[in-house]
Amino acid sequence: MTTRYKRVTMGKWGSWVAEVRFPNSRERLWLGSYPTVEQAARAYDAAVYCLRDPGSAFSRLYFVRQAGY
């Protein structure tokens, strides 16, 4: 099942899973499985923020929304 969130899908066992792909590579970084799609999207956003890939887009800007900016 696909979602509106980037790199978040439903796993075969019913949990939401998130991963990051490295630019110009087939390598992936497994971020884990989560009970909700929002938690998986937050994990993706945190990974992209930490890796700071300028070409990557966030699933949603949770950091900005939670900070109140």
Distance bins in CASP14 RR format, pairs under 12 A and 6 or more apart:
PFRMAT RR
TARGET T0000
AUTHOR 0000-0000-0000
RMODE 2
METHOD distances of the structure
MODEL  1
1 8 0 0 0 0 1 0 0 0 0 0 0
1 9 1 0 0 1 0 0 0 0 0 0 0
1 10 1 0 1 0 0 0 0 0 0 0 0
1 11 0 0 0 0 1 0 0 0 0 0 0
1 12 0 0 0 0 0 1 0 0 0 0 0
1 14 0 0 0 0 1 0 0 0 0 0 0
1 15 0 0 0 0 0 1 0 0 0 0 0
1 16 0 0 0 0 1 0 0 0 0 0 0
1 17 0 0 0 0 0 1 0 0 0 0 0
1 37 0 0 0 0 1 0 0 0 0 0 0
1 40 0 0 0 0 0 1 0 0 0 0 0
2 8 0 0 0 0 1 0 0 0 0 0 0
2 9 1 0 0 1 0 0 0 0 0 0 0
2 10 0 0 0 0 1 0 0 0 0 0 0
2 11 0 0 0 0 0 1 0 0 0 0 0
2 16 0 0 0 0 0 1 0 0 0 0 0
2 17 0 0 0 0 0 1 0 0 0 0 0
2 37 0 0 0 0 0 1 0 0 0 0 0
3 9 1 0 0 1 0 0 0 0 0 0 0
3 10 1 0 0 1 0 0 0 0 0 0 0
3 11 0 0 0 0 0 1 0 0 0 0 0
3 16 1 0 0 1 0 0 0 0 0 0 0
3 17 0 0 0 0 0 1 0 0 0 0 0
3 18 0 0 0 0 0 1 0 0 0 0 0
3 34 0 0 0 0 0 1 0 0 0 0 0
3 36 0 0 0 0 0 1 0 0 0 0 0
3 37 1 0 1 0 0 0 0 0 0 0 0
3 38 0 0 0 0 1 0 0 0 0 0 0
3 40 0 0 0 0 1 0 0 0 0 0 0
3 41 1 0 0 1 0 0 0 0 0 0 0
3 44 0 0 0 0 0 1 0 0 0 0 0
3 59 0 0 0 0 1 0 0 0 0 0 0
3 60 0 0 0 0 0 1 0 0 0 0 0
4 37 0 0 0 0 1 0 0 0 0 0 0
4 38 0 0 0 0 0 1 0 0 0 0 0
4 41 0 0 0 0 1 0 0 0 0 0 0
4 59 0 0 0 0 1 0 0 0 0 0 0
4 60 0 0 0 0 1 0 0 0 0 0 0
5 16 0 0 0 0 1 0 0 0 0 0 0
5 17 0 0 0 0 0 1 0 0 0 0 0
5 18 0 0 0 0 1 0 0 0 0 0 0
5 19 0 0 0 0 0 1 0 0 0 0 0
5 34 0 0 0 0 0 1 0 0 0 0 0
5 36 0 0 0 0 0 1 0 0 0 0 0
5 37 1 0 0 1 0 0 0 0 0 0 0
5 38 0 0 0 0 1 0 0 0 0 0 0
5 39 0 0 0 0 0 1 0 0 0 0 0
5 40 1 0 0 1 0 0 0 0 0 0 0
5 41 1 0 1 0 0 0 0 0 0 0 0
5 42 0 0 0 0 1 0 0 0 0 0 0
5 43 0 0 0 0 0 1 0 0 0 0 0
5 44 1 0 0 1 0 0 0 0 0 0 0
5 45 0 0 0 0 1 0 0 0 0 0 0
5 48 0 0 0 0 0 1 0 0 0 0 0
5 57 0 0 0 0 0 1 0 0 0 0 0
5 58 0 0 0 0 1 0 0 0 0 0 0
5 59 1 0 1 0 0 0 0 0 0 0 0
5 60 1 0 0 1 0 0 0 0 0 0 0
5 62 0 0 0 0 0 1 0 0 0 0 0
6 18 0 0 0 0 1 0 0 0 0 0 0
6 19 0 0 0 0 0 1 0 0 0 0 0
6 20 0 0 0 0 1 0 0 0 0 0 0
6 21 0 0 0 0 0 1 0 0 0 0 0
6 31 0 0 0 0 0 1 0 0 0 0 0
6 37 0 0 0 0 0 1 0 0 0 0 0
6 40 0 0 0 0 0 1 0 0 0 0 0
6 41 1 0 0 1 0 0 0 0 0 0 0
6 43 0 0 0 0 0 1 0 0 0 0 0
6 44 1 0 0 1 0 0 0 0 0 0 0
6 45 0 0 0 0 1 0 0 0 0 0 0
6 47 0 0 0 0 0 1 0 0 0 0 0
6 48 0 0 0 0 1 0 0 0 0 0 0
6 53 0 0 0 0 0 1 0 0 0 0 0
6 55 0 0 0 0 0 1 0 0 0 0 0
6 56 0 0 0 0 1 0 0 0 0 0 0
6 57 1 0 0 1 0 0 0 0 0 0 0
6 58 1 0 0 1 0 0 0 0 0 0 0
6 59 1 0 1 0 0 0 0 0 0 0 0
6 60 0 0 0 0 1 0 0 0 0 0 0
7 16 0 0 0 0 0 1 0 0 0 0 0
7 17 0 0 0 0 1 0 0 0 0 0 0
7 18 1 0 1 0 0 0 0 0 0 0 0
7 19 1 0 1 0 0 0 0 0 0 0 0
7 20 1 0 0 1 0 0 0 0 0 0 0
7 21 1 0 0 1 0 0 0 0 0 0 0
7 22 0 0 0 0 0 1 0 0 0 0 0
7 28 0 0 0 0 1 0 0 0 0 0 0
7 29 0 0 0 0 1 0 0 0 0 0 0
7 30 0 0 0 0 0 1 0 0 0 0 0
7 31 0 0 0 0 1 0 0 0 0 0 0
7 32 0 0 0 0 0 1 0 0 0 0 0
7 37 0 0 0 0 0 1 0 0 0 0 0
7 40 0 0 0 0 1 0 0 0 0 0 0
7 41 0 0 0 0 1 0 0 0 0 0 0
7 43 0 0 0 0 1 0 0 0 0 0 0
7 44 1 0 1 0 0 0 0 0 0 0 0
7 45 0 0 0 0 0 1 0 0 0 0 0
7 47 0 0 0 0 1 0 0 0 0 0 0
7 48 0 0 0 0 1 0 0 0 0 0 0
7 53 0 0 0 0 0 1 0 0 0 0 0
7 56 0 0 0 0 1 0 0 0 0 0 0
7 57 0 0 0 0 0 1 0 0 0 0 0
7 58 0 0 0 0 0 1 0 0 0 0 0
7 59 1 0 0 1 0 0 0 0 0 0 0
8 15 0 0 0 0 0 1 0 0 0 0 0
8 16 1 0 0 1 0 0 0 0 0 0 0
8 17 1 0 0 1 0 0 0 0 0 0 0
8 18 1 0 1 0 0 0 0 0 0 0 0
8 19 0 0 0 0 1 0 0 0 0 0 0
8 20 0 0 0 0 0 1 0 0 0 0 0
8 31 0 0 0 0 1 0 0 0 0 0 0
8 32 0 0 0 0 0 1 0 0 0 0 0
8 33 0 0 0 0 0 1 0 0 0 0 0
8 34 0 0 0 0 1 0 0 0 0 0 0
8 36 0 0 0 0 0 1 0 0 0 0 0
8 37 1 0 0 1 0 0 0 0 0 0 0
8 38 0 0 0 0 1 0 0 0 0 0 0
8 39 0 0 0 0 1 0 0 0 0 0 0
8 40 1 0 1 0 0 0 0 0 0 0 0
8 41 1 0 1 0 0 0 0 0 0 0 0
8 42 0 0 0 0 1 0 0 0 0 0 0
8 43 0 0 0 0 1 0 0 0 0 0 0
8 44 1 0 0 1 0 0 0 0 0 0 0
8 45 0 0 0 0 0 1 0 0 0 0 0
8 47 0 0 0 0 0 1 0 0 0 0 0
8 58 0 0 0 0 0 1 0 0 0 0 0
8 59 1 0 0 1 0 0 0 0 0 0 0
8 60 0 0 0 0 0 1 0 0 0 0 0
9 15 0 0 0 0 0 1 0 0 0 0 0
9 16 1 0 0 1 0 0 0 0 0 0 0
9 17 1 0 1 0 0 0 0 0 0 0 0
9 18 0 0 0 0 1 0 0 0 0 0 0
9 19 0 0 0 0 1 0 0 0 0 0 0
9 31 0 0 0 0 0 1 0 0 0 0 0
9 32 0 0 0 0 0 1 0 0 0 0 0
9 33 0 0 0 0 0 1 0 0 0 0 0
9 34 0 0 0 0 0 1 0 0 0 0 0
9 37 0 0 0 0 1 0 0 0 0 0 0
9 40 0 0 0 0 1 0 0 0 0 0 0
9 41 0 0 0 0 0 1 0 0 0 0 0
9 44 0 0 0 0 0 1 0 0 0 0 0
9 59 0 0 0 0 0 1 0 0 0 0 0
10 16 1 0 1 0 0 0 0 0 0 0 0
10 17 1 0 0 1 0 0 0 0 0 0 0
10 18 0 0 0 0 0 1 0 0 0 0 0
10 33 0 0 0 0 1 0 0 0 0 0 0
10 34 0 0 0 0 0 1 0 0 0 0 0
10 35 0 0 0 0 0 1 0 0 0 0 0
10 36 0 0 0 0 0 1 0 0 0 0 0
10 37 0 0 0 0 1 0 0 0 0 0 0
10 40 0 0 0 0 1 0 0 0 0 0 0
11 17 1 0 1 0 0 0 0 0 0 0 0
11 18 0 0 0 0 0 1 0 0 0 0 0
11 19 0 0 0 0 0 1 0 0 0 0 0
11 30 0 0 0 0 0 1 0 0 0 0 0
11 32 0 0 0 0 0 1 0 0 0 0 0
11 33 1 0 0 1 0 0 0 0 0 0 0
11 34 0 0 0 0 0 1 0 0 0 0 0
11 35 0 0 0 0 0 1 0 0 0 0 0
11 37 0 0 0 0 0 1 0 0 0 0 0
11 40 0 0 0 0 1 0 0 0 0 0 0
12 33 0 0 0 0 0 1 0 0 0 0 0
13 33 1 0 0 1 0 0 0 0 0 0 0
13 35 0 0 0 0 0 1 0 0 0 0 0
14 33 0 0 0 0 1 0 0 0 0 0 0
14 34 0 0 0 0 0 1 0 0 0 0 0
14 35 0 0 0 0 1 0 0 0 0 0 0
14 36 0 0 0 0 0 1 0 0 0 0 0
14 37 0 0 0 0 0 1 0 0 0 0 0
14 40 0 0 0 0 0 1 0 0 0 0 0
15 32 0 0 0 0 1 0 0 0 0 0 0
15 33 1 1 0 0 0 0 0 0 0 0 0
15 34 1 0 0 1 0 0 0 0 0 0 0
15 35 1 0 0 1 0 0 0 0 0 0 0
15 36 0 0 0 0 1 0 0 0 0 0 0
15 37 0 0 0 0 1 0 0 0 0 0 0
15 39 0 0 0 0 1 0 0 0 0 0 0
15 40 0 0 0 0 1 0 0 0 0 0 0
15 43 0 0 0 0 0 1 0 0 0 0 0
16 31 0 0 0 0 0 1 0 0 0 0 0
16 32 0 0 0 0 1 0 0 0 0 0 0
16 33 1 0 0 1 0 0 0 0 0 0 0
16 34 1 0 1 0 0 0 0 0 0 0 0
16 35 1 0 0 1 0 0 0 0 0 0 0
16 36 1 0 0 1 0 0 0 0 0 0 0
16 37 1 0 1 0 0 0 0 0 0 0 0
16 38 0 0 0 0 1 0 0 0 0 0 0
16 39 1 0 0 1 0 0 0 0 0 0 0
16 40 1 1 0 0 0 0 0 0 0 0 0
16 41 0 0 0 0 1 0 0 0 0 0 0
16 42 0 0 0 0 0 1 0 0 0 0 0
16 43 0 0 0 0 1 0 0 0 0 0 0
16 44 0 0 0 0 0 1 0 0 0 0 0
16 59 0 0 0 0 0 1 0 0 0 0 0
17 28 0 0 0 0 0 1 0 0 0 0 0
17 30 1 0 0 1 0 0 0 0 0 0 0
17 31 1 0 0 1 0 0 0 0 0 0 0
17 32 1 0 1 0 0 0 0 0 0 0 0
17 33 1 0 1 0 0 0 0 0 0 0 0
17 34 1 0 0 1 0 0 0 0 0 0 0
17 35 0 0 0 0 0 1 0 0 0 0 0
17 36 0 0 0 0 0 1 0 0 0 0 0
17 37 0 0 0 0 0 1 0 0 0 0 0
17 39 0 0 0 0 0 1 0 0 0 0 0
17 40 1 0 0 1 0 0 0 0 0 0 0
17 41 0 0 0 0 0 1 0 0 0 0 0
17 43 0 0 0 0 1 0 0 0 0 0 0
17 44 0 0 0 0 0 1 0 0 0 0 0
18 28 0 0 0 0 0 1 0 0 0 0 0
18 29 0 0 0 0 1 0 0 0 0 0 0
18 30 0 0 0 0 1 0 0 0 0 0 0
18 31 1 0 1 0 0 0 0 0 0 0 0
18 32 1 0 0 1 0 0 0 0 0 0 0
18 33 0 0 0 0 1 0 0 0 0 0 0
18 34 1 0 0 1 0 0 0 0 0 0 0
18 36 0 0 0 0 0 1 0 0 0 0 0
18 37 0 0 0 0 1 0 0 0 0 0 0
18 38 0 0 0 0 0 1 0 0 0 0 0
18 39 0 0 0 0 1 0 0 0 0 0 0
18 40 1 0 1 0 0 0 0 0 0 0 0
18 41 1 0 0 1 0 0 0 0 0 0 0
18 42 0 0 0 0 1 0 0 0 0 0 0
18 43 1 0 1 0 0 0 0 0 0 0 0
18 44 1 0 1 0 0 0 0 0 0 0 0
18 45 0 0 0 0 1 0 0 0 0 0 0
18 46 0 0 0 0 1 0 0 0 0 0 0
18 47 1 0 0 1 0 0 0 0 0 0 0
18 48 0 0 0 0 0 1 0 0 0 0 0
18 59 0 0 0 0 1 0 0 0 0 0 0
19 26 0 0 0 0 0 1 0 0 0 0 0
19 27 0 0 0 0 0 1 0 0 0 0 0
19 28 1 0 1 0 0 0 0 0 0 0 0
19 29 1 0 0 1 0 0 0 0 0 0 0
19 30 1 0 1 0 0 0 0 0 0 0 0
19 31 1 0 1 0 0 0 0 0 0 0 0
19 32 1 0 0 1 0 0 0 0 0 0 0
19 33 0 0 0 0 0 1 0 0 0 0 0
19 34 0 0 0 0 0 1 0 0 0 0 0
19 40 0 0 0 0 1 0 0 0 0 0 0
19 43 0 0 0 0 1 0 0 0 0 0 0
19 44 1 0 0 1 0 0 0 0 0 0 0
19 47 0 0 0 0 1 0 0 0 0 0 0
19 48 0 0 0 0 0 1 0 0 0 0 0
19 59 0 0 0 0 0 1 0 0 0 0 0
20 27 0 0 0 0 1 0 0 0 0 0 0
20 28 1 0 0 1 0 0 0 0 0 0 0
20 29 1 0 1 0 0 0 0 0 0 0 0
20 30 0 0 0 0 1 0 0 0 0 0 0
20 31 1 0 0 1 0 0 0 0 0 0 0
20 32 0 0 0 0 0 1 0 0 0 0 0
20 40 0 0 0 0 0 1 0 0 0 0 0
20 43 0 0 0 0 1 0 0 0 0 0 0
20 44 1 0 0 1 0 0 0 0 0 0 0
20 45 0 0 0 0 0 1 0 0 0 0 0
20 46 0 0 0 0 1 0 0 0 0 0 0
20 47 1 0 1 0 0 0 0 0 0 0 0
20 48 1 0 0 1 0 0 0 0 0 0 0
20 49 0 0 0 0 0 1 0 0 0 0 0
20 50 0 0 0 0 1 0 0 0 0 0 0
20 51 1 0 0 1 0 0 0 0 0 0 0
20 52 0 0 0 0 0 1 0 0 0 0 0
20 53 0 0 0 0 1 0 0 0 0 0 0
20 56 1 0 0 1 0 0 0 0 0 0 0
20 57 0 0 0 0 0 1 0 0 0 0 0
20 58 0 0 0 0 0 1 0 0 0 0 0
20 59 0 0 0 0 0 1 0 0 0 0 0
21 27 1 0 0 1 0 0 0 0 0 0 0
21 28 1 0 1 0 0 0 0 0 0 0 0
21 29 1 0 0 1 0 0 0 0 0 0 0
21 30 0 0 0 0 0 1 0 0 0 0 0
21 31 0 0 0 0 0 1 0 0 0 0 0
21 44 0 0 0 0 0 1 0 0 0 0 0
21 47 0 0 0 0 0 1 0 0 0 0 0
21 48 0 0 0 0 0 1 0 0 0 0 0
21 51 0 0 0 0 0 1 0 0 0 0 0
21 53 0 0 0 0 1 0 0 0 0 0 0
21 55 0 0 0 0 0 1 0 0 0 0 0
21 56 0 0 0 0 1 0 0 0 0 0 0
22 28 1 0 0 1 0 0 0 0 0 0 0
22 29 1 0 0 1 0 0 0 0 0 0 0
22 47 0 0 0 0 0 1 0 0 0 0 0
22 48 0 0 0 0 0 1 0 0 0 0 0
22 51 0 0 0 0 1 0 0 0 0 0 0
22 53 0 0 0 0 1 0 0 0 0 0 0
22 55 0 0 0 0 0 1 0 0 0 0 0
22 56 0 0 0 0 1 0 0 0 0 0 0
23 29 0 0 0 0 0 1 0 0 0 0 0
23 48 0 0 0 0 0 1 0 0 0 0 0
23 51 0 0 0 0 1 0 0 0 0 0 0
23 52 0 0 0 0 0 1 0 0 0 0 0
23 53 1 0 1 0 0 0 0 0 0 0 0
23 54 0 0 0 0 1 0 0 0 0 0 0
23 55 1 0 0 1 0 0 0 0 0 0 0
23 56 1 0 0 1 0 0 0 0 0 0 0
24 53 0 0 0 0 0 1 0 0 0 0 0
24 55 0 0 0 0 0 1 0 0 0 0 0
25 53 0 0 0 0 0 1 0 0 0 0 0
27 51 0 0 0 0 0 1 0 0 0 0 0
28 44 0 0 0 0 0 1 0 0 0 0 0
28 47 0 0 0 0 0 1 0 0 0 0 0
29 43 0 0 0 0 0 1 0 0 0 0 0
29 44 0 0 0 0 0 1 0 0 0 0 0
29 46 0 0 0 0 0 1 0 0 0 0 0
29 47 1 0 0 1 0 0 0 0 0 0 0
29 48 0 0 0 0 0 1 0 0 0 0 0
29 50 0 0 0 0 0 1 0 0 0 0 0
29 51 0 0 0 0 1 0 0 0 0 0 0
29 53 0 0 0 0 0 1 0 0 0 0 0
29 56 0 0 0 0 0 1 0 0 0 0 0
30 40 0 0 0 0 0 1 0 0 0 0 0
30 43 0 0 0 0 0 1 0 0 0 0 0
30 44 0 0 0 0 0 1 0 0 0 0 0
30 47 0 0 0 0 0 1 0 0 0 0 0
31 39 0 0 0 0 0 1 0 0 0 0 0
31 40 1 0 0 1 0 0 0 0 0 0 0
31 41 0 0 0 0 0 1 0 0 0 0 0
31 42 0 0 0 0 1 0 0 0 0 0 0
31 43 1 0 1 0 0 0 0 0 0 0 0
31 44 1 0 0 1 0 0 0 0 0 0 0
31 45 0 0 0 0 0 1 0 0 0 0 0
31 46 0 0 0 0 1 0 0 0 0 0 0
31 47 1 0 1 0 0 0 0 0 0 0 0
31 48 0 0 0 0 0 1 0 0 0 0 0
31 50 0 0 0 0 0 1 0 0 0 0 0
31 51 0 0 0 0 0 1 0 0 0 0 0
31 59 0 0 0 0 0 1 0 0 0 0 0
32 39 0 0 0 0 1 0 0 0 0 0 0
32 40 1 0 0 1 0 0 0 0 0 0 0
32 42 0 0 0 0 0 1 0 0 0 0 0
32 43 1 0 0 1 0 0 0 0 0 0 0
32 44 0 0 0 0 0 1 0 0 0 0 0
32 46 0 0 0 0 0 1 0 0 0 0 0
32 47 0 0 0 0 0 1 0 0 0 0 0
33 39 0 0 0 0 1 0 0 0 0 0 0
33 40 1 0 0 1 0 0 0 0 0 0 0
33 43 0 0 0 0 1 0 0 0 0 0 0
34 40 1 0 1 0 0 0 0 0 0 0 0
34 41 0 0 0 0 1 0 0 0 0 0 0
34 42 0 0 0 0 1 0 0 0 0 0 0
34 43 1 0 0 1 0 0 0 0 0 0 0
34 44 0 0 0 0 0 1 0 0 0 0 0
34 46 0 0 0 0 0 1 0 0 0 0 0
35 43 0 0 0 0 0 1 0 0 0 0 0
36 42 0 0 0 0 1 0 0 0 0 0 0
36 43 0 0 0 0 0 1 0 0 0 0 0
37 43 0 0 0 0 0 1 0 0 0 0 0
37 44 0 0 0 0 0 1 0 0 0 0 0
37 59 0 0 0 0 1 0 0 0 0 0 0
37 60 0 0 0 0 0 1 0 0 0 0 0
38 44 0 0 0 0 0 1 0 0 0 0 0
38 45 0 0 0 0 0 1 0 0 0 0 0
38 59 0 0 0 0 1 0 0 0 0 0 0
38 60 0 0 0 0 1 0 0 0 0 0 0
38 62 0 0 0 0 1 0 0 0 0 0 0
38 65 0 0 0 0 0 1 0 0 0 0 0
38 66 0 0 0 0 0 1 0 0 0 0 0
39 45 0 0 0 0 0 1 0 0 0 0 0
39 46 0 0 0 0 0 1 0 0 0 0 0
39 59 0 0 0 0 0 1 0 0 0 0 0
39 62 0 0 0 0 0 1 0 0 0 0 0
40 46 0 0 0 0 0 1 0 0 0 0 0
40 47 0 0 0 0 0 1 0 0 0 0 0
40 59 0 0 0 0 1 0 0 0 0 0 0
40 60 0 0 0 0 0 1 0 0 0 0 0
40 62 0 0 0 0 0 1 0 0 0 0 0
41 47 0 0 0 0 0 1 0 0 0 0 0
41 48 0 0 0 0 0 1 0 0 0 0 0
41 57 0 0 0 0 0 1 0 0 0 0 0
41 58 0 0 0 0 1 0 0 0 0 0 0
41 59 1 0 1 0 0 0 0 0 0 0 0
41 60 1 0 1 0 0 0 0 0 0 0 0
41 61 0 0 0 0 0 1 0 0 0 0 0
41 62 1 0 0 1 0 0 0 0 0 0 0
41 63 0 0 0 0 0 1 0 0 0 0 0
41 65 0 0 0 0 0 1 0 0 0 0 0
42 48 0 0 0 0 0 1 0 0 0 0 0
42 49 0 0 0 0 0 1 0 0 0 0 0
42 58 0 0 0 0 0 1 0 0 0 0 0
42 59 0 0 0 0 1 0 0 0 0 0 0
42 60 0 0 0 0 1 0 0 0 0 0 0
42 61 0 0 0 0 0 1 0 0 0 0 0
42 62 1 0 1 0 0 0 0 0 0 0 0
42 63 0 0 0 0 1 0 0 0 0 0 0
42 65 0 0 0 0 0 1 0 0 0 0 0
42 66 0 0 0 0 1 0 0 0 0 0 0
43 49 0 0 0 0 0 1 0 0 0 0 0
43 50 0 0 0 0 0 1 0 0 0 0 0
43 58 0 0 0 0 0 1 0 0 0 0 0
43 59 0 0 0 0 1 0 0 0 0 0 0
43 60 0 0 0 0 0 1 0 0 0 0 0
43 62 0 0 0 0 0 1 0 0 0 0 0
44 50 0 0 0 0 0 1 0 0 0 0 0
44 51 0 0 0 0 0 1 0 0 0 0 0
44 53 0 0 0 0 0 1 0 0 0 0 0
44 56 0 0 0 0 1 0 0 0 0 0 0
44 57 0 0 0 0 0 1 0 0 0 0 0
44 58 1 0 0 1 0 0 0 0 0 0 0
44 59 1 0 1 0 0 0 0 0 0 0 0
44 60 0 0 0 0 1 0 0 0 0 0 0
44 61 0 0 0 0 0 1 0 0 0 0 0
44 62 0 0 0 0 1 0 0 0 0 0 0
45 51 0 0 0 0 0 1 0 0 0 0 0
45 56 0 0 0 0 1 0 0 0 0 0 0
45 57 0 0 0 0 1 0 0 0 0 0 0
45 58 1 0 1 0 0 0 0 0 0 0 0
45 59 1 0 1 0 0 0 0 0 0 0 0
45 60 1 0 0 1 0 0 0 0 0 0 0
45 61 1 0 0 1 0 0 0 0 0 0 0
45 62 1 0 1 0 0 0 0 0 0 0 0
45 63 1 0 0 1 0 0 0 0 0 0 0
45 64 0 0 0 0 0 1 0 0 0 0 0
45 65 0 0 0 0 0 1 0 0 0 0 0
45 66 0 0 0 0 0 1 0 0 0 0 0
46 52 0 0 0 0 0 1 0 0 0 0 0
46 58 0 0 0 0 1 0 0 0 0 0 0
46 59 0 0 0 0 0 1 0 0 0 0 0
46 60 0 0 0 0 0 1 0 0 0 0 0
46 61 0 0 0 0 0 1 0 0 0 0 0
46 62 0 0 0 0 1 0 0 0 0 0 0
46 63 0 0 0 0 1 0 0 0 0 0 0
46 66 0 0 0 0 0 1 0 0 0 0 0
47 53 0 0 0 0 1 0 0 0 0 0 0
47 56 0 0 0 0 1 0 0 0 0 0 0
47 58 0 0 0 0 0 1 0 0 0 0 0
47 59 0 0 0 0 0 1 0 0 0 0 0
48 54 0 0 0 0 0 1 0 0 0 0 0
48 55 0 0 0 0 1 0 0 0 0 0 0
48 56 1 0 1 0 0 0 0 0 0 0 0
48 57 1 0 0 1 0 0 0 0 0 0 0
48 58 1 0 1 0 0 0 0 0 0 0 0
48 59 0 0 0 0 1 0 0 0 0 0 0
48 60 0 0 0 0 0 1 0 0 0 0 0
48 61 0 0 0 0 0 1 0 0 0 0 0
48 62 0 0 0 0 0 1 0 0 0 0 0
48 63 0 0 0 0 0 1 0 0 0 0 0
49 56 0 0 0 0 1 0 0 0 0 0 0
49 57 0 0 0 0 0 1 0 0 0 0 0
49 58 1 0 0 1 0 0 0 0 0 0 0
49 59 0 0 0 0 0 1 0 0 0 0 0
49 60 0 0 0 0 0 1 0 0 0 0 0
49 61 0 0 0 0 1 0 0 0 0 0 0
49 62 0 0 0 0 1 0 0 0 0 0 0
49 63 1 0 0 1 0 0 0 0 0 0 0
49 64 0 0 0 0 0 1 0 0 0 0 0
50 56 0 0 0 0 0 1 0 0 0 0 0
50 63 0 0 0 0 0 1 0 0 0 0 0
51 58 0 0 0 0 0 1 0 0 0 0 0
52 58 0 0 0 0 0 1 0 0 0 0 0
58 64 0 0 0 0 1 0 0 0 0 0 0
58 65 0 0 0 0 0 1 0 0 0 0 0
60 66 0 0 0 0 0 1 0 0 0 0 0
61 67 0 0 0 0 1 0 0 0 0 0 0
61 68 0 0 0 0 0 1 0 0 0 0 0
61 69 0 0 0 0 1 0 0 0 0 0 0
62 68 0 0 0 0 0 1 0 0 0 0 0
62 69 0 0 0 0 0 1 0 0 0 0 0
63 69 0 0 0 0 1 0 0 0 0 0 0
END
